[in-house]
């Protein structure tokens, strides 16, 4: 399974971005978004289980929303009120990191 994340970019603080993740050959039911800032370990940002039960890291709660699109091989992460500390490469994978990591998509929050 190859995971392809997209939608990153440069945005000012307070701005929004919507990330997407696609894969061929599978339908998403339990998935997650992770991020890795320069010099830091990869961290879990958001999970979705059974297609609808979501959970978020405290640092993004209330600002980020994870969802599964239609068809169900598209995963989204809506990111609002972005902060400089959200700057990182964002990756999608299962909550247990079952799949091979894709390249991720860079999100840079800066004025």
C-alpha positions in Angstrom: 0.0 0.0 0.0 1.4 3.4 -1.0 0.2 6.4 0.9 0.4 9.8 -0.7 -0.1 12.9 1.4 -0.7 16.3 -0.3 -2.1 19.8 0.4 0.7 21.3 2.4 2.2 24.7 1.9 3.2 28.0 3.4 0.5 29.8 5.4 0.4 32.7 7.8 -0.4 32.2 11.5 -4.2 32.0 11.9 -4.6 30.5 8.4 -6.0 27.2 7.3 -4.9 24.3 5.2 -6.6 21.0 4.2 -4.4 18.0 3.8 -5.4 14.9 1.9 -4.1 11.4 1.9 -4.8 8.8 -0.8 -4.1 5.2 -1.3 -4.9 2.6 -3.9 -6.2 -0.8 -3.1 -7.7 -0.1 0.3 -10.6 1.6 1.9 -9.8 3.7 5.0 -11.6 2.9 8.3 -8.9 3.3 11.0 -6.4 6.0 10.1 -4.2 8.7 11.6 -2.2 11.8 10.8 1.2 12.2 12.2 3.8 15.1 12.0 7.5 15.5 12.4 9.1 18.8 13.0 12.8 19.3 12.3 14.9 17.8 15.0 11.9 16.2 16.7 10.4 12.7 16.8 7.3 11.9 14.8 4.2 12.5 16.8 0.6 11.4 16.5 -1.7 14.3 15.7 -5.2 12.8 15.1 -6.9 9.4 14.7 -10.1 8.2 13.3 -11.5 4.7 14.1 -14.4 2.9 12.6 -14.7 5.7 10.1 -16.1 8.2 12.6 -14.6 8.1 16.2 -11.9 10.8 16.3 -9.2 11.7 18.8 -6.7 14.5 18.8 -3.5 15.5 20.4 -4.1 18.2 23.0 -2.0 20.7 21.0 -4.4 20.6 18.0 -7.7 19.9 19.7 -10.4 22.3 18.6 -8.3 23.4 15.6 -7.8 20.3 13.5 -10.5 17.9 12.1 -9.7 14.4 10.7 -12.2 12.8 8.3 -12.6 10.1 5.7 -13.9 11.2 2.4 -15.9 9.6 -0.3 -14.7 7.3 -1.8 -13.2 5.9 1.3 -9.7 5.8 0.1 -9.2 9.5 0.9 -8.3 10.9 4.3 -8.4 14.6 5.2 -7.0 16.8 7.9 -8.6 20.2 8.1 -6.3 22.5 10.0 -7.6 25.9 11.2 -6.0 28.7 13.2 -2.6 27.4 12.4 0.3 28.3 14.6 4.1 28.4 14.0 4.5 25.3 16.2 2.4 23.4 13.7 5.2 23.6 11.2 6.2 20.1 10.3 6.1 17.4 7.7 2.7 15.7 7.9 2.2 12.0 7.2 -0.8 9.6 7.1 -0.8 6.0 8.3 -2.9 3.7 10.4 -3.0 4.3 14.1 -0.5 1.5 14.6 1.7 2.7 11.6 0.9 -0.5 9.7 1.8 0.8 6.3 5.0 1.9 4.7 5.6 5.6 5.4 5.0 7.9 2.4 6.9 11.1 1.7 4.6 13.3 3.7 3.6 16.9 2.9 5.4 20.0 4.3 3.4 22.5 6.3 5.1 25.8 7.2 3.3 28.4 9.3 5.2 31.7 9.2 4.6 35.3 8.8 
